[in-house]
Each structure stands twice: as structure tokens, then as C-alpha cells.
Amino acid sequence: MAQQHHDPADVLARHLRERATEFLRALRLHRGAATPEESAEAARALRRAARRISAGLYTYQPLLDPAWSQTLGPELAWVSGTLSQEDACTTRLTRLLEALHRLSGPATPTPPAARRPPMSDETPAPSGSPTPPPDGTPRGASRVAGVPATRHAPVAPAPAADAPSDVLRPAAAPAPGAAGAQASVRAVRATGARPAVARRAATVTATVPAPDDRHAADRPRTGGEPGTVGRPRPDDARTAAGEARTAAHDARPRAAGAQRDGAGGRRAPLTVGAAKAGALLERQLTLARTRAHSSALQALGSARFHAVADQVAVLASEVPLAAAAEGADLRPLADAARERLADAVAALPLLTAGSPYNAEALVHGLSPDPAPHPQDAPWHQVRLLLRLHRYAQEVLHPDAGDDPRLRAAGEALDRHRDAAEAAAAAAHAARTPRIAPATAYALGVLHADQRHEVEAARYAFQRAWQKPPAGTP
């Protein structure tokens, strides 16, 4: 059977049609999203499809209709850039807040009492310690049915030595609703000391709210002797159940936070300056994220976006190829993208980036110019050219997958971009008028930390780029 030959123009057209179908599918999911998470995921899918279509139109432009490709490419870049702003603000805020906690010191160790696992019913209690009741009542207290377990009520004092032998000791109130249950007392005759087991079994500690509780004034009491327990009100059980549900609901976020901060420790508390710096960053970046969200919604509902969607819908069914596309080879165009990337990488200071702790990323850190660092621009350009090279290889080898070398280099450049933008956000917050010196100092430390992250990302890219390409012996 003869091997089927694929025309390069058909390969390019099939790739563009598949990416256009992904764009339209993501747009439909975005319009029908029911939750913010689904909307964000659909927006990311829209961005991925738009980037790949735009990259294909740019790299293989000689094989496509010039007027059509030069018009649609920039519009797709506008869509991708507009939809990426909200996610970028969220990532930047998370990165800066985590850096503030990391720079505030090591995690606070959890006290040993908090690390002790809860005692189960099968675990024997230590010798000399009373066994806790199975329903969660505090040690040394017996549960009285229908009474909230909040604090210990005073226990009835023991009768004096000269008291008559027929002194009555009040007993615990019976459970409400029990058939034929009545409050009774039992006569204790002073006939000598009882065994310890008997004394412990006969002792009853009523667990009732303290007098300063907000329901104490409304709770009726029977008798005036100390330790006398009144009949519980019907709403006491409901109040206790509601408090238990509230405590369980509040415990879930605390448990999740403890698991996020790491086992055996909690986040270190922030100083006053760091806390104010975090609040300032959160206020500024939350405002920027809100504006980016509004801009994205306006863009998705504008006539400009609808025109782009119409063009992509046409692309999903028919790709306007140029007359020179018949029998053309795609590899020279993909090689041109690779050569542009190689030339841009050659212009980078890789020798300096290969030296750890070179502090090159901190140069011009105190410049009064609010513009981004000029030394970051070549690295950002390499990041874009690397993405174009990867997308060009996807057209030629759709089933080959990502080259591990290119993927590691791309991830390093993504971290470089995120750290550079986070440092710029910290510097912008530090220029806020009339902030406290401690806040400005914390923002300065945060800016220096993110510039060190920029330096580390450059070092990681240099190490990844020096590796041989996939398939090289």
C-alpha cells in the first residue's frame, strides 16, 4: 500500500481549522459558563486558541492571503492580551502576598498540644486521668441532657461534719421526655468514708452556662441551693446544635489553611510594615483586576470582537490560501522562526546569567524612571519568539509533543515575566504618597526579592537552553 502524501498547504489549513474550532468551542463555553471558574477556564481556552492562530498567521504568512492574514492576526493578539490581564493581576497578587509571608520568617511551629491526635474510643486513657465522655463533654463533667456544654457549674458542697445524717444531696435532672421520669433525691447517710470508686461514681457535675452567658438571665432555676439544676428550656438544645454546626463550619477553613501552610507549622505573623504593604498591594491589584474584568466583558460584547469571531468562523470552514501555497514547503518558514529565536538568544547576556548571584537584575533598581527595566525587554522578546517557534513546530509535527528543552526554557521565561511584573507592581506601590516608612521599607525588600527571582529565572533559562535538543545523540 503506497504511503499517503500530505500536501504542506493542506497540513497548514487543517491546523488552522482545528485551532479555529477550538476558539469557537471555547467561546460557546464562555457564554454558557455558570460559575466564575468555568468562565475563567473558557477564557484561558480562548487565549490559547487565539495565540496559536495568530502565530500560524505570522509564521506562515507567505502562504496565506496577505490582506486577510495581516488583518486577523493583530485582532487575535488584541483578544489574547485583553483576556490575559485579569488572570495576570490575580497571579501577581498571589505571588506578592506569598513572598511577603516567606520574607517574614520561618513558619511558626505548632504547639505540641495542637499536634496531639484526638483520642479515640479504642485508645486507653493515661493512668490517673479521667476518661473523656464519648459525646465530647469536657473532662471532669458529665453531660446533662438538653443543657449546652459551655462551662462548669459549681458543684453542690459536701455536707458539713455536724450536719444531720438525713441531709439530701441533689441529683442531676433527668432527661426530658423520659416516660415517668421525675426529679428525685437520694439520702446519703454519713456512715463513714465511702470507697473512691463509689464516690467518683456518685459525683455529678452539671455542665451549664456561666452566669455571664447571654441566656443565663432567662433560664429558670428550681430551688436556691448551690448546684441545683433547673429544667432546661427547649431552645437550649437547638442553640447548642447551632453553635456546634457553626464551630464545625469555621473549622474547615482553618484546617485547609493549616494544610496549605504546611504540616507542623503555621505562617509567621507579618510585621506592621509588611501587613500594611500587603493591604496596599491587595487594594491596588484588586482594583486593577476589577478593571481588567470589566474591560474583558466590554471587549467580548463589542462589535470588534464579533467581527473577529465571524472571521474565525469562516476560518473554521475555509482557509484563504495564497496562490504560492500550492506545493510549497513549510520547513523553510519554520526554520526562519527558529533562526530568529537563536539570534535573539545570542544577544542575551547568557554568560552573566550563568553565574549564580550575579546581582545583574538589581541594576537600576533605584532609578526614578517608572518604566519597566530596560534589561528585561530582550528577555521578553525571546519569550515571544520561543512561543512562535514552538507553535511553528506544532504545525509540522502535531503528534510529536513539546520538546522538553523548549518547555523548560519557556517555563523559565514565564517565571521571569511574572517576577519582573511583580517587582514593577511593588515599585509602583512604593511610590504611593504619604505611606509609612515601615511600609515603604517592606515594599523595597519585596521589590529586591522579586528582582532576585528574575535573576534566578534567567539562570534557569541559561541552564535549559544549553542542553542539547531532543533527538540529538
Phi, psi and omega in degrees: 000127183289142180288134182286130181261128180263127176289132180304324179295323177292324177298314179295317181295320179295320178298314181293323179294320179296318179292324177293323176295320176297321179297313181293323177294317178296323178295321177294320178294324180293321180288333179258013181293135181260342182231159176299327179295316178295321178296318180294320179295319177295323177295321177295321177295322175299316180296317180299313180295318180296320179297317182290321177295315180297320178294319177296320179293327181283315185288317185254035182298325179298340181266359184244166177297119187300313183297319182290314183292321180289340178272318185282326183303305178298328179292321177293323176296323176296318179297313181296318180292323180292319181284344183273348187292318182296315178296325179294320178295320179295315179296321181294317180296316179298318181296316182291319179293320176296323177294322177299316179292323179293323180281349181277358177124175180291165180295142178287125180294142179287135178302150181300326180295327179283334180278347183291127180292149179296142181282126180273174181292331183276345182281125179289142179285152177299153181294138179086000179244139180292149179279127181291146178296153182290345184263014175087009178290140181302157180297147179079009181225137175262142182283132173258127186300131174084359181251128181298137181273089181244302181223166181273131174276152178298137180278147181298131181292151179290147180295146180294166183293329182267011180286151179294159186286349181260024176293135183265134175263125181292141179260169180290151180290138181289163179293137180291145178089353180288136184292123175071014182281132178226152177290129181224160177235154183240131181282131179246117182263133182284084180248030180110174182287136178271162177297159183297321181295319180293319179296319181291326181288328183275344182284132181237125177249116180276130179259105184227162177297150179289165182298337182274005178290151185290342178260003186292325183289336182267354185273123179287148178237151176249124179084169180240007183278151177297140178086359180282127183257126178279169178291127183292148178282155182295331184277356179293319180295320178294321178297317179296319179295321178294319177295323179294318178295320179296318179296320178293323178293321180286336182285335182295311177298324179294321179293320178295321178294322177295321178292325179289321182286347177115146180288138176083004182197163178234164180296144178290143179293144180279147173287175182296316180295317179294321179295318178292324177296318177296320179294321179294315178297319180295321179293315182291315183285330175293320175297318178295322179293321178296317178295321178295322178296317178295320179295322179294318178295319178294322180294318181292339178259005184275163177292331178297316179291322179297324176294321176296317180296324177295319178294322178292324177296322175293321180296328181294339181251330183211129179258120180285097180271155176278168180292332181281358182284341182292115179075008181285157180258136181274340187294321177299324178291321177292324177293327177295322176295321178293322180292322176298321177294317181297320178295320179292322178292325179296334179279352180281151176280068183292331179295318177290319180294336179283353178263118181296147176058045179275346177061020178292329181289346180269358180294141182064026179292334180256020180292137179287351181289120181285355180292158178299163181300130179294334180286347179279337185300316178298326179291321176295323178294321177297323178299316179293319179292326176294321177295319177297321178295317179296317180292328176292325177289332177295329178290318182286320184231079184292336183257002184281334182083177182283140171290127181302326179294313179292325179294317179294321178294320178295320178295321177296319179289331174294318176295324177298315180296316181296317181293320179296318179291325177294320177296321177295323177294320177295320178294322178295320178292327180291340178275005177295130182293149171060041172264157183291151178301323179295323177293316178297321178296317179297321178292325176294318176297320178295320178297315179297323179296317180290329174291328172294325175295324174300315178298319179294323178293322176296319178297319178295321178295318180299320179292320181290323183288331181285349179287149179291148179298162180294137181090356179276129181291000000 
